[in-house]
Amino acid sequence: MSNHWLIVGIGNIGLQYNQTRHNIGFDVLDDFVNSKHATFKNQKLGALAEINEPPYKYTCLKPDTFVNLSGLSFAFHFSKLKIPLENTLTIIDDLSLNIETLKLRIGGGSGGHNGLKNIEAVLKNQQYPRLRFGIGQNFQKGEQVEYVLGKWTETEKPIVDKKIKMCSNLLNDLPRLGIINTMNKYNNLKL
């Protein structure tokens, strides 16, 4: 089994998207990479950070293709690394989960997330691990786009910050415990 992992945080590039719900994949990776004293460097189709913790290695990717075309960046770097698909993890925001919830899954549908839809279209495969970061549905009918692209409220921010740290811990555990044990450890935790 490979000890090399590709961790993909989904988000949109540009200052206007910083700290928005849709960019939680970027925020989780920023926290994880900072905790390892590593840095992102701009590469083709995204920013990459390499973390070596023998025997484990992480390649962390923030695609610069915008959420709806995340598959282009994912597929390019995935094929370059030549690692098994089960050694990838894609981190996304999820409207269907409340803000206290994280859900690690091995496969499944896109759940309406355009980033996952694009990854699945490019890979022609749904069986890749993803970490769903619940953002809740605290919006009126017709305001979904504004909500997803909006910034966290003052009451949400402390929960989100704790959950980001929990995601960093999950990323530390993933290569050591394997995906099933990591799912068992984190999927039922509530904040």
Secondary structure, 3 states (H helix, E strand, C coil): CCCEEEEEECCCCCHHHCCEHHHHHHHHHHHHHHHCCCCCEEECCEEEEEEEECCEEEEEEEECCCHHHHHHHHHHHHHHHCCCHHHEEEEEEECCCCCCCEEEECCCCCCCCHHHHHHHHHHCCCCCCEEEEECCCCCCCCCHHHHHCCECCCCHHHHHHHHHHHHHHHHHHHHHHCHHHHHHHHCCCCC
